[in-house]
Amino acid sequence: MTREWAARLKASGFDDLECPDGSLSNRGKPHPSDAAGDLRTQDLAAYNDWARGVLWSRKWKSDTDRMIWEAHCEGMSVRDIIDLGYSQRRIMRVLHEVTEERTAPKKEIQWQSQDRRQRRAISRASEALLLKLAKGLLTRMKSSTPG
């Protein structure tokens, strides 16, 4: 019965990681030479470059926050940074704040400032100019409407 099921599984494309003696093979483990490993290495290198750039370009709230980020850039784990004498809460706050800056959308700020400039320009414009613009828009809308 076991041989029959083993044959069925093999025919379906299943590749068992368990050897006949009960030990596990490492066929399923990713190796650095595979494509996924290369991508992980590239992603890690890009992250490290970004993190180093942040270390020198960011305005830090305190020297302690900068030291925590520097330890992170050196590859230290949170537990290792705690052993340096920093609280876990502070470490996590610094790591979270900095990585949130990386993923925060920046277009919103640009749109908000553009809207503000447009509102300011409209509020400063003369009434005659605004009427002229409104008439121009109405004639454009009428000419583009079918019928």
Sequence and secondary structure as in RCSB ss.txt:
>XXXX:A:sequence
MTREWAARLKASGFDDLECPDGSLSNRGKPHPSDAAGDLRTQDLAAYNDWARGVLWSRKWKSDTDRMIWEAHCEG
MSVRDIIDLGYSQRRIMRVLHEVTEERTAPKKEIQWQSQDRRQRRAISRASEALLLKLAKGLLTRMKSSTPG
>XXXX:A:secstr
 HHHHHHHHHHTT   SB TTS B STTS  TTSHHHHHHHHHHHHHHHHHHHHHHHS  S HHHHHHHHHHHTT
  HHHHHHTT  HHHHHHHHHHHHHHHHS SHHHHHHHHHHHHHHHHHHS HHHHHHHHHHHHHHHHHHS  
